[in-house]
Amino acid sequence: MWAPWAFATLLVLVGINRKSGYLPERLLLTGVAVSALFDAVRSVMLAGGDPRPEVIAWLAGSTYYVDITNAVVVGALPLYWR
């Protein structure tokens, strides 16, 4: 569900940094700027009464809407990839 947006973010980073030759400092600062932009969009969606506040709040770091099934699955993933 979120993979297309992550890929779009990667394309934005690559497009912006193409002329600079992908200098690490510029790539890092561009990533921070894009992250801040998306954080601002998330905040506007939260304040605007979006009908999916659970998803937005979870992206912000809240675990209020997480049920036991999600917690068990996420907790078991590191054990599986050990």
N, CA, C and O atoms as CSV, one atom per row, in Angstrom:
chain,resi,resn,atom,element,x,y,z
A,1,MET,N,N,0.814,-1.190,0.000
A,1,MET,CA,C,0.000,0.000,0.000
A,1,MET,C,C,0.865,1.264,0.000
A,1,MET,O,O,0.562,2.233,-0.697
A,2,TRP,N,N,1.929,1.244,0.778
A,2,TRP,CA,C,2.778,2.439,0.860
A,2,TRP,C,C,3.963,2.363,-0.084
A,2,TRP,O,O,4.671,3.356,-0.250
A,3,ALA,N,N,4.204,1.216,-0.709
A,3,ALA,CA,C,5.369,1.058,-1.577
A,3,ALA,C,C,5.385,2.036,-2.748
A,3,ALA,O,O,6.454,2.558,-3.063
A,4,PRO,N,N,4.261,2.315,-3.412
A,4,PRO,CA,C,4.322,3.296,-4.507
A,4,PRO,C,C,4.747,4.687,-4.030
A,4,PRO,O,O,5.439,5.405,-4.753
A,5,TRP,N,N,4.342,5.064,-2.837
A,5,TRP,CA,C,4.739,6.382,-2.321
A,5,TRP,C,C,6.215,6.410,-1.967
A,5,TRP,O,O,6.884,7.423,-2.166
A,6,ALA,N,N,6.726,5.304,-1.443
A,6,ALA,CA,C,8.157,5.230,-1.145
A,6,ALA,C,C,8.969,5.300,-2.432
A,6,ALA,O,O,10.015,5.948,-2.478
A,7,PHE,N,N,8.487,4.635,-3.473
A,7,PHE,CA,C,9.176,4.683,-4.763
A,7,PHE,C,C,9.110,6.084,-5.353
A,7,PHE,O,O,10.087,6.554,-5.937
A,8,ALA,N,N,7.976,6.756,-5.210
A,8,ALA,CA,C,7.852,8.132,-5.699
A,8,ALA,C,C,8.819,9.055,-4.959
A,8,ALA,O,O,9.414,9.947,-5.564
A,9,THR,N,N,8.976,8.844,-3.660
A,9,THR,CA,C,9.931,9.635,-2.884
A,9,THR,C,C,11.354,9.393,-3.368
A,9,THR,O,O,12.146,10.328,-3.482
A,10,LEU,N,N,11.673,8.145,-3.650
A,10,LEU,CA,C,12.998,7.832,-4.180
A,10,LEU,C,C,13.222,8.522,-5.518
A,10,LEU,O,O,14.305,9.055,-5.760
A,11,LEU,N,N,12.229,8.521,-6.383
A,11,LEU,CA,C,12.355,9.197,-7.674
A,11,LEU,C,C,12.554,10.702,-7.515
A,11,LEU,O,O,13.308,11.313,-8.272
A,12,VAL,N,N,11.884,11.300,-6.536
A,12,VAL,CA,C,12.070,12.725,-6.271
A,12,VAL,C,C,13.506,12.988,-5.831
A,12,VAL,O,O,14.142,13.925,-6.312
A,13,LEU,N,N,14.014,12.168,-4.924
A,13,LEU,CA,C,15.392,12.332,-4.458
A,13,LEU,C,C,16.392,12.175,-5.599
A,13,LEU,O,O,17.337,12.955,-5.710
A,14,VAL,N,N,16.188,11.184,-6.435
A,14,VAL,CA,C,17.093,10.959,-7.563
A,14,VAL,C,C,16.999,12.110,-8.555
A,14,VAL,O,O,18.018,12.583,-9.058
A,15,GLY,N,N,15.782,12.563,-8.838
A,15,GLY,CA,C,15.609,13.660,-9.785
A,15,GLY,C,C,16.241,14.955,-9.323
A,15,GLY,O,O,16.855,15.668,-10.117
A,16,ILE,N,N,16.098,15.265,-8.051
A,16,ILE,CA,C,16.658,16.507,-7.529
A,16,ILE,C,C,18.185,16.449,-7.494
A,16,ILE,O,O,18.843,17.461,-7.736
A,17,ASN,N,N,18.750,15.296,-7.202
A,17,ASN,CA,C,20.196,15.181,-7.016
A,17,ASN,C,C,20.958,14.717,-8.242
A,17,ASN,O,O,22.162,14.473,-8.156
A,18,ARG,N,N,20.294,14.590,-9.374
A,18,ARG,CA,C,20.962,14.098,-10.572
A,18,ARG,C,C,22.090,15.034,-11.018
A,18,ARG,O,O,23.176,14.570,-11.368
A,19,LYS,N,N,21.842,16.342,-11.009
A,19,LYS,CA,C,22.843,17.304,-11.489
A,19,LYS,C,C,24.065,17.381,-10.582
A,19,LYS,O,O,25.167,17.665,-11.053
A,20,SER,N,N,23.885,17.133,-9.289
A,20,SER,CA,C,25.002,17.264,-8.353
A,20,SER,C,C,25.875,16.016,-8.307
A,20,SER,O,O,26.881,15.992,-7.598
A,21,GLY,N,N,25.510,14.997,-9.042
A,21,GLY,CA,C,26.308,13.775,-9.037
A,21,GLY,C,C,26.088,12.924,-7.801
A,21,GLY,O,O,26.938,12.107,-7.448
A,22,TYR,N,N,24.959,13.107,-7.144
A,22,TYR,CA,C,24.586,12.319,-5.960
A,22,TYR,C,C,25.599,12.465,-4.827
A,22,TYR,O,O,26.007,11.479,-4.213
A,23,LEU,N,N,25.990,13.688,-4.565
A,23,LEU,CA,C,26.874,13.952,-3.430
A,23,LEU,C,C,26.164,13.542,-2.146
A,23,LEU,O,O,24.992,13.869,-1.963
A,24,PRO,N,N,26.846,12.838,-1.261
A,24,PRO,CA,C,26.192,12.331,-0.051
A,24,PRO,C,C,25.559,13.429,0.802
A,24,PRO,O,O,24.460,13.256,1.330
A,25,GLU,N,N,26.257,14.562,0.934
A,25,GLU,CA,C,25.719,15.645,1.761
A,25,GLU,C,C,24.434,16.198,1.180
A,25,GLU,O,O,23.464,16.431,1.902
A,26,ARG,N,N,24.430,16.405,-0.122
A,26,ARG,CA,C,23.232,16.949,-0.772
A,26,ARG,C,C,22.092,15.938,-0.738
A,26,ARG,O,O,20.938,16.309,-0.520
A,27,LEU,N,N,22.404,14.681,-0.949
A,27,LEU,CA,C,21.378,13.639,-0.906
A,27,LEU,C,C,20.754,13.549,0.484
A,27,LEU,O,O,19.539,13.399,0.618
A,28,LEU,N,N,21.581,13.639,1.505
A,28,LEU,CA,C,21.095,13.602,2.879
A,28,LEU,C,C,20.200,14.800,3.186
A,28,LEU,O,O,19.121,14.640,3.755
A,29,LEU,N,N,20.643,15.988,2.813
A,29,LEU,CA,C,19.842,17.188,3.075
A,29,LEU,C,C,18.541,17.195,2.275
A,29,LEU,O,O,17.513,17.665,2.763
A,30,THR,N,N,18.583,16.680,1.058
A,30,THR,CA,C,17.356,16.579,0.264
A,30,THR,C,C,16.387,15.597,0.906
A,30,THR,O,O,15.181,15.844,0.932
A,31,GLY,N,N,16.899,14.489,1.424
A,31,GLY,CA,C,16.046,13.523,2.107
A,31,GLY,C,C,15.404,14.113,3.345
A,31,GLY,O,O,14.235,13.851,3.627
A,32,VAL,N,N,16.161,14.909,4.088
A,32,VAL,CA,C,15.607,15.571,5.271
A,32,VAL,C,C,14.518,16.556,4.866
A,32,VAL,O,O,13.482,16.642,5.524
A,33,ALA,N,N,14.747,17.298,3.790
A,33,ALA,CA,C,13.754,18.268,3.322
A,33,ALA,C,C,12.481,17.584,2.845
A,33,ALA,O,O,11.382,18.037,3.166
A,34,VAL,N,N,12.609,16.503,2.086
A,34,VAL,CA,C,11.432,15.771,1.602
A,34,VAL,C,C,10.687,15.153,2.785
A,34,VAL,O,O,9.457,15.142,2.803
A,35,SER,N,N,11.414,14.646,3.759
A,35,SER,CA,C,10.784,14.090,4.953
A,35,SER,C,C,10.001,15.163,5.708
A,35,SER,O,O,8.889,14.910,6.172
A,36,ALA,N,N,10.573,16.350,5.832
A,36,ALA,CA,C,9.876,17.448,6.509
A,36,ALA,C,C,8.631,17.853,5.730
A,36,ALA,O,O,7.604,18.174,6.329
A,37,LEU,N,N,8.712,17.841,4.407
A,37,LEU,CA,C,7.544,18.163,3.586
A,37,LEU,C,C,6.423,17.150,3.805
A,37,LEU,O,O,5.265,17.531,3.975
A,38,PHE,N,N,6.768,15.855,3.800
A,38,PHE,CA,C,5.749,14.834,4.017
A,38,PHE,C,C,5.201,14.878,5.437
A,38,PHE,O,O,4.028,14.575,5.657
A,39,ASP,N,N,6.031,15.251,6.395
A,39,ASP,CA,C,5.555,15.396,7.767
A,39,ASP,C,C,4.552,16.543,7.855
A,39,ASP,O,O,3.562,16.450,8.580
A,40,ALA,N,N,4.806,17.619,7.119
A,40,ALA,CA,C,3.853,18.732,7.106
A,40,ALA,C,C,2.534,18.311,6.464
A,40,ALA,O,O,1.464,18.685,6.942
A,41,VAL,N,N,2.605,17.544,5.397
A,41,VAL,CA,C,1.374,17.048,4.744
A,41,VAL,C,C,0.606,16.154,5.703
A,41,VAL,O,O,-0.619,16.242,5.790
A,42,ARG,N,N,1.317,15.292,6.425
A,42,ARG,CA,C,0.661,14.420,7.404
A,42,ARG,C,C,-0.018,15.231,8.486
A,42,ARG,O,O,-1.127,14.900,8.906
A,43,SER,N,N,0.633,16.290,8.944
A,43,SER,CA,C,0.046,17.136,9.990
A,43,SER,C,C,-1.205,17.840,9.490
A,43,SER,O,O,-2.185,17.963,10.224
A,44,VAL,N,N,-1.179,18.299,8.251
A,44,VAL,CA,C,-2.366,18.941,7.681
A,44,VAL,C,C,-3.507,17.945,7.561
A,44,VAL,O,O,-4.661,18.284,7.823
A,45,MET,N,N,-3.189,16.713,7.166
A,45,MET,CA,C,-4.239,15.691,7.065
A,45,MET,C,C,-4.821,15.378,8.434
A,45,MET,O,O,-6.032,15.193,8.562
A,46,LEU,N,N,-3.983,15.315,9.452
A,46,LEU,CA,C,-4.484,15.074,10.802
A,46,LEU,C,C,-5.378,16.210,11.272
A,46,LEU,O,O,-6.432,15.973,11.862
A,47,ALA,N,N,-4.961,17.441,11.013
A,47,ALA,CA,C,-5.733,18.599,11.457
A,47,ALA,C,C,-6.989,18.806,10.627
A,47,ALA,O,O,-7.952,19.413,11.098
A,48,GLY,N,N,-6.989,18.306,9.391
A,48,GLY,CA,C,-8.118,18.534,8.500
A,48,GLY,C,C,-9.260,17.561,8.653
A,48,GLY,O,O,-10.249,17.671,7.928
A,49,GLY,N,N,-9.168,16.622,9.559
A,49,GLY,CA,C,-10.268,15.693,9.779
A,49,GLY,C,C,-10.328,14.582,8.750
A,49,GLY,O,O,-11.416,14.197,8.324
A,50,ASP,N,N,-9.202,14.067,8.349
A,50,ASP,CA,C,-9.160,12.965,7.396
A,50,ASP,C,C,-9.887,11.758,7.993
A,50,ASP,O,O,-9.765,11.506,9.192
A,51,PRO,N,N,-10.637,11.009,7.184
A,51,PRO,CA,C,-11.399,9.881,7.732
A,51,PRO,C,C,-10.537,8.688,8.146
A,51,PRO,O,O,-11.070,7.712,8.674
A,52,ARG,N,N,-9.230,8.739,7.925
A,52,ARG,CA,C,-8.358,7.634,8.307
A,52,ARG,C,C,-7.352,8.067,9.364
A,52,ARG,O,O,-6.148,7.933,9.145
A,53,PRO,N,N,-7.802,8.575,10.492
A,53,PRO,CA,C,-6.842,9.058,11.490
A,53,PRO,C,C,-5.994,7.948,12.092
A,53,PRO,O,O,-4.898,8.210,12.587
A,54,GLU,N,N,-6.487,6.702,12.057
A,54,GLU,CA,C,-5.716,5.610,12.626
A,54,GLU,C,C,-4.398,5.436,11.879
A,54,GLU,O,O,-3.342,5.271,12.490
A,55,VAL,N,N,-4.474,5.475,10.556
A,55,VAL,CA,C,-3.278,5.281,9.744
A,55,VAL,C,C,-2.311,6.440,9.937
A,55,VAL,O,O,-1.108,6.237,10.104
A,56,ILE,N,N,-2.837,7.637,9.911
A,56,ILE,CA,C,-1.988,8.818,10.059
A,56,ILE,C,C,-1.344,8.840,11.452
A,56,ILE,O,O,-0.157,9.141,11.580
A,57,ALA,N,N,-2.107,8.529,12.472
A,57,ALA,CA,C,-1.559,8.522,13.830
A,57,ALA,C,C,-0.509,7.428,13.985
A,57,ALA,O,O,0.492,7.622,14.675
A,58,TRP,N,N,-0.730,6.281,13.349
A,58,TRP,CA,C,0.241,5.202,13.423
A,58,TRP,C,C,1.541,5.600,12.744
A,58,TRP,O,O,2.624,5.281,13.234
A,59,LEU,N,N,1.438,6.305,11.603
A,59,LEU,CA,C,2.639,6.794,10.921
A,59,LEU,C,C,3.390,7.803,11.775
A,59,LEU,O,O,4.610,7.924,11.671
A,60,ALA,N,N,2.670,8.522,12.614
A,60,ALA,CA,C,3.298,9.516,13.480
A,60,ALA,C,C,3.958,8.874,14.693
A,60,ALA,O,O,4.671,9.547,15.438
A,61,GLY,N,N,3.730,7.587,14.897
A,61,GLY,CA,C,4.376,6.890,15.994
A,61,GLY,C,C,3.430,6.454,17.092
A,61,GLY,O,O,3.871,5.832,18.058
A,62,SER,N,N,2.155,6.755,16.983
A,62,SER,CA,C,1.211,6.358,18.007
A,62,SER,C,C,0.835,4.887,17.837
A,62,SER,O,O,0.679,4.405,16.716
A,63,THR,N,N,0.693,4.188,18.944
A,63,THR,CA,C,0.262,2.789,18.895
A,63,THR,C,C,-1.133,2.618,19.488
A,63,THR,O,O,-1.518,1.511,19.864
A,64,TYR,N,N,-1.881,3.700,19.573
A,64,TYR,CA,C,-3.202,3.657,20.196
A,64,TYR,C,C,-4.154,2.722,19.448
A,64,TYR,O,O,-4.942,2.012,20.074
A,65,TYR,N,N,-4.087,2.717,18.117
A,65,TYR,CA,C,-5.031,1.937,17.317
A,65,TYR,C,C,-4.523,0.533,16.984
A,65,TYR,O,O,-5.175,-0.178,16.219
A,66,VAL,N,N,-3.399,0.117,17.524
A,66,VAL,CA,C,-2.842,-1.199,17.237
A,66,VAL,C,C,-3.534,-2.231,18.108
A,66,VAL,O,O,-3.648,-2.062,19.322
A,67,ASP,N,N,-3.999,-3.311,17.471
A,67,ASP,CA,C,-4.624,-4.380,18.252
A,67,ASP,C,C,-3.597,-5.484,18.501
A,67,ASP,O,O,-2.460,-5.397,18.038
A,68,ILE,N,N,-3.998,-6.504,19.222
A,68,ILE,CA,C,-3.075,-7.556,19.627
A,68,ILE,C,C,-2.552,-8.341,18.429
A,68,ILE,O,O,-1.407,-8.793,18.449
A,69,THR,N,N,-3.355,-8.512,17.397
A,69,THR,CA,C,-2.914,-9.249,16.209
A,69,THR,C,C,-1.749,-8.537,15.535
A,69,THR,O,O,-0.740,-9.163,15.210
A,70,ASN,N,N,-1.885,-7.232,15.326
A,70,ASN,CA,C,-0.801,-6.470,14.710
A,70,ASN,C,C,0.451,-6.501,15.568
A,70,ASN,O,O,1.559,-6.623,15.047
A,71,ALA,N,N,0.287,-6.392,16.861
A,71,ALA,CA,C,1.435,-6.381,17.767
A,71,ALA,C,C,2.179,-7.718,17.725
A,71,ALA,O,O,3.410,-7.739,17.737
A,72,VAL,N,N,1.454,-8.816,17.678
A,72,VAL,CA,C,2.087,-10.133,17.635
A,72,VAL,C,C,2.820,-10.331,16.311
A,72,VAL,O,O,3.939,-10.844,16.292
A,73,VAL,N,N,2.200,-9.931,15.215
A,73,VAL,CA,C,2.846,-10.090,13.904
A,73,VAL,C,C,4.122,-9.258,13.832
A,73,VAL,O,O,5.165,-9.762,13.416
A,74,VAL,N,N,4.051,-8.011,14.224
A,74,VAL,CA,C,5.233,-7.148,14.172
A,74,VAL,C,C,6.296,-7.615,15.158
A,74,VAL,O,O,7.489,-7.525,14.869
A,75,GLY,N,N,5.885,-8.102,16.293
A,75,GLY,CA,C,6.840,-8.615,17.264
A,75,GLY,C,C,7.511,-9.904,16.823
A,75,GLY,O,O,8.650,-10.168,17.207
A,76,ALA,N,N,6.824,-10.712,16.023
A,76,ALA,CA,C,7.385,-11.984,15.575
A,76,ALA,C,C,8.300,-11.833,14.360
A,76,ALA,O,O,9.117,-12.717,14.102
A,77,LEU,N,N,8.183,-10.751,13.617
A,77,LEU,CA,C,9.001,-10.582,12.415
A,77,LEU,C,C,10.506,-10.606,12.697
A,77,LEU,O,O,11.237,-11.266,11.959
A,78,PRO,N,N,11.002,-9.918,13.727
A,78,PRO,CA,C,12.455,-10.006,13.971
A,78,PRO,C,C,12.915,-11.422,14.332
A,78,PRO,O,O,14.040,-11.804,14.010
A,79,LEU,N,N,12.077,-12.183,14.980
A,79,LEU,CA,C,12.442,-13.552,15.314
A,79,LEU,C,C,12.510,-14.431,14.061
A,79,LEU,O,O,13.330,-15.345,13.976
A,80,TYR,N,N,11.650,-14.146,13.107
A,80,TYR,CA,C,11.618,-14.908,11.863
A,80,TYR,C,C,12.858,-14.625,11.008
A,80,TYR,O,O,13.403,-15.539,10.388
A,81,TRP,N,N,13.305,-13.364,10.972
A,81,TRP,CA,C,14.435,-12.974,10.114
A,81,TRP,C,C,15.765,-13.059,10.823
A,81,TRP,O,O,16.736,-12.461,10.359
A,82,ARG,N,N,15.846,-13.739,11.870
A,82,ARG,CA,C,17.069,-13.832,12.649
A,82,ARG,C,C,18.167,-14.532,11.929
A,82,ARG,O,O,19.262,-14.683,12.471
